[in-house]
Amino acid sequence: MSTKTGLRPFTPSKINRRQPVPSDIEIAQEAQLKLISVVAEEAGLLAEELEMHGSYMAKVRLDVLERLKDRPDGKYIDVTAITPTPLGEGKSTTMVGLSQALGAHLGKDVFTCIRQPSQGPTFGIKGGAAGGGYSQVVPMEDFNLHLTGDIHAITAANNLMAAAIDARIYHESRQPDDEKLFNALCPANKQGQRTFAPSMLRRLQRLGIQKTDPNELTKDERARFARLDIDPDTITWRRVVDTNDRFLREITIGIGPEENSPRQTGYDITVASEIMAILALTTSLPDMRERFSRIVIGTNRRGEPITAEDLGVAGAMTVLMRDAIKPTLMQTLEGTPVFVHAGPFANIAHGQSSIIADRIALKLADYVVTESGFGADIGMEKFFDIKCRYSGLTPNAVVLVCTVRALKMHGGGPKVVAGRPLAPAYIEENLELLRAGLPNLQHHIKNALRFGIPVVVAINSFATDTPAEVELLRQASMDAGAEDAIVARHWMEGGEGAVELAKAVVKAAEKPSSFRFLYPLELSIKEKIEIICKEIYGADGVDYLPEAEEKIALYTRLGFDKLPLCMAKTHLSLSHDPELKGVPKGYRIPVRDIRASVGAGFLYPLLGTMRTMPGLPTRPVFYDVDLDLETGRVVGLF
């Protein structure tokens, strides 16, 4: 029996299943969508809590949390996966299918919380991330493209900071007189009076100067206030763009005749920006403003941290992000409600749906199904150790998605390459190959159990899977401690194909759990790194390159060593090396560098060769994307 109250009864949307299953975009464009106002009413949202973006999307205002503050939270389900192939294993599709099964077939109040996809993979090699087949978020074209502009806002805020950094260095280098620099930063009005902008007052507080009148500052205080003296060699803040563009990974700026101060820097993909991480981890607009103020971009020449507040840009960044902080309401093909918020890439970011979206959903629904990026060694670990730590939310169950195909690859099968046909080993019964790959699945199950959370294995079904293969996989899951292992056919059947999975998840979520973090924050940076590398990845040890050693010493001296860790590593292996499949043994992990996302609230070590800006393949999927000029419909997305 539901404990939540919608403003109107939920009515599932009908899907017209066909065989063979059409393309994702065909299915999505054939869907009979509810008006988003109807989805909102069924979910229990008031009209005044919505900001409409057309007929099928709406932003949700954060004051809904105040209205619902006394309502109990629903059950909290994280969908994760084994180490995937380059094709992905259907994690988003499983999350949507599970939600449809819970809401449209079992009569549960359910909310899906999903991350907004990046334009990088959408136009690169992977395509969209709205789910697939008969388990999708719709309208899928909007979901996979601009949506309501959150990623554009992040790009704008990030690059405003980057411009502010270089502008400050430029102007300070051309003005050696501290008094003149102070007067330029705090100009007098026509009456000769000077006043501080709000951001300047915050900088004064950071400096310990308890004055609000510029005329009261001593000469020394004016000099301290005016000159940041940024050390260009310490700057870690990079520009971003949401396109896979390998030629922007490393760039030289400041080579114009006026600037004449070259500096090496580069671009990351937007979803790897600290601004995205803050959006995902913030709890309110004031909290976001405070987190922006704490962003550290480097140090001055005395080794002291320089923040966004010092640059005077944190307030303007908050203005750019004031709408992005609101989750976007959408729907699945079967009409269950969806929040889309924050971004992907748990290999180079923490890759989670937002705390805000999850909190609202947990007040509105009996079951909230969310997703952590890539395999359980990356996304799930960050979900628990970073997101749950800051949200205070406790998960009730983990759904671990796997495929026979991926486990055969981990057993030593031929290389899987996106865009190329699968080798016969993947489409013919091969129990020996599958058995050799099962340790990867069992390792991920045991990792989830380390956190004290019950695990249900979802076997994402393919037509080529045989009964013997499925039974072998199911038994291995149970032997490793899973509550159950269920074959799910949601891609071809929608929610109906995930009903048994949904029942198993409901049962697992009712079990008592003993959630615990992997490590306490009081440990040193190295101790935390080594716990993750040894216990989650299975490495023998860790080697630190000189740059990493320098950053560890710096961040410890600055007091950042008590932050949790967001490990940046390949998603294609439990190790740092994408070529090491299965459960690698006898290896050590190299830590190349460490960056600080102080505003977001974590450090992120870079393991091995790790790209924070992907590149386009020889044959990007944007070749297929176009507009049908007669109908106005997007074609070629999948």
LINGICOR-V779018 format. One record per helix or strand of 2 or more residues. SS is the DSSP state (H for helix, E for strand). FROM is the first residue (numbers start at 1). LEN is the number of residues. Records with the same first field share a line. If there is no record, write none. Layout:
SS: FROM-LEN + FROM-LEN
This chain:
H: 24-7 + 36-8 + 47-3 + 64-4 + 91-15 + 119-5 + 140-5 + 150-24 + 178-8 + 198-10 + 214-3 + 219-8 + 232-3 + 246-3 + 270-3 + 274-8 + 285-10 + 308-4 + 314-7 + 355-10 + 376-16 + 404-7 + 424-3 + 431-20 + 467-13 + 490-20 + 525-12 + 546-12 + 621-4
E: 50-3 + 58-3 + 75-7 + 110-7 + 131-2 + 135-4 + 239-3 + 251-3 + 263-3 + 267-3 + 296-5 + 305-3 + 328-5 + 337-7 + 367-6 + 397-6 + 455-6 + 484-5 + 541-4 + 564-2 + 588-10 + 602-6 + 626-2 + 634-2
